[in-house]
Amino acid sequence: MIKTLQRKFVITAMAAISLLILVLLGVINIVNAWSSYAQTEELLLLLSDNKLEPAPQELQPPDASEEWPSQALQLPQNQEPQELPGEGPRGFLNPPITEDTAMSAVYFTVWVDPEGEVAGCDVSRIASVTEDEAAEYALAAMNKGKTSGTYGHFKYLMVQHPESMGTSIIFLDTTSQVYFILRVLALSVLVGITCWLLMLLLVILLSKKAIFPIAKSFEKQKQFVTDAGHEIKNPLAIILANTEALELHQGESRWSRNIREQTLRLNDLMQNLLTLARMEEGQRKMTLSKFSADQLLTETLEAFTELAEKKGLHIQRDIQSGITLTADRDNVMRLFTLLIDNGVKYADEEGSIRVSLSLRDKEVVFEISNTCQEFPEAEPEQLFDRFYRGNTARTQKNGGYGIGLSAARAIAEAHHGMLKASYEGEMVVFTVRLPYRKSSRSQPTRYPDII
């Protein structure tokens, strides 16, 4: 029990920590990428300043005495004017971009005349691009029809000069910015993984102490059920023995019959509670042995034949012969008994019960279904809740307490199997899957922790 609670605590805590780390890393890298992108945009605007990028001689104004305007940049239509470099509030995430910063940038410039022909190139600020390659980049950018964008690892900006003197296209190499973004991403992921592992170690070390009060409370509850069950068994046996002795002397009466029936019901309830408690304690050993599962099922069915006939039930059998099972025989018989008893109790009068046993995909599959004109309002999975009863009046009449299916599932899971319920047509179907082991050697094992 403690290990199970500890494992669930670790999984829940690490899920929350993982989500927090992912959010933090995501915010850090998104802000870093946005800041780098904003700086690149601002650097391009600064480089587009006419003072930093004079046009070649053939694109100068006709009057040599006339100077280019101080601001040659014309923004594309339908765009809001942007702040000039150096203006406006600055911050840690938006450091200032100066002309000194611009002079250290890696870029090249291409001038295009009004006819769309390349008039000149300046590749003095980059070593990896020739003039011919620069011209090709410029024509490719012109074909895109956008005033700004990216081409390869370059970000470009087109500047339309006044008086139809052509267009300047500035290509800024963003390789360093991309490497910076990737470096921050790699470092943040590395730090995140390291922190996650350290938190995992810390949570594991503290988990046992954190869940100890809860585990202790669960253990006390289960121990109380076990102790109370053993204490109640003796009075029940005495009551039943005295009732039988009274009937021998005075004969059977309505009161003695009621006493015997209610005593048997209470005894059955205590047996189921003790079975469930033993499974959940995870300490009780069970001895595995190889036995005939089909023979055990047939013998168990025979015990319910008379009760089924009284209700007019028709039992259909499809039991495959020669199926051997390596498990705890007493517990498997208890599993068969609980499910068959449940089917007989809750099947409709004059209804039918189908019982099958087969070997499928290295699993022993036991299936029992009973007719039911009105399904329970709850989902099939809820039928395994402790003390769940879909119809209180009918359950009281049939002698059920809503604990048998919980005990049956505990037995199946203790053998590393499973028990599922479903509604199919007019039938309530319970399916048990137990692992098929070929080994016949008896060996002690422990029940796994079950919450």
Secondary structure, DSSP 8 states (H G I E B T S, - for coil): -HHHHHHHHHHHHHHHHHHHHHHHHHHHHHHHHHHHHHHHHHHHHHHTSTTTS---GGGS-SSTT----S------TT------TT-S--BTTB----HHHHHTS-EEEEEE-TTS-EEEEE-TT-SS--HHHHHHHHHHHHHHT-SEEEETTEEEEEEE-GGG--EEEEEEE-HHHHHHHHHHHHHHHHHHHHHHHHHHHHHHHHHHHHHHHHHHHHHHHHHHHHHHHHHHHHHHHHHHHHHHHHHHHH---HHHHHHHHHHHHHHHHHHHHHHHHHHHHS--EEE-EEEEHHHHHHHHHHTTHHHHHHTT-EEEEEE-TT-EEEE-HHHHHHHHHHHHHHHHHHS-TT-EEEEEEEEETTEEEEEEEEE-SS--SS-GGGGGSTT--S-HHHHHHHT--S-HHHHHHHHHHHTT-EEEEEEETTEEEEEEEEE--------EEE-----
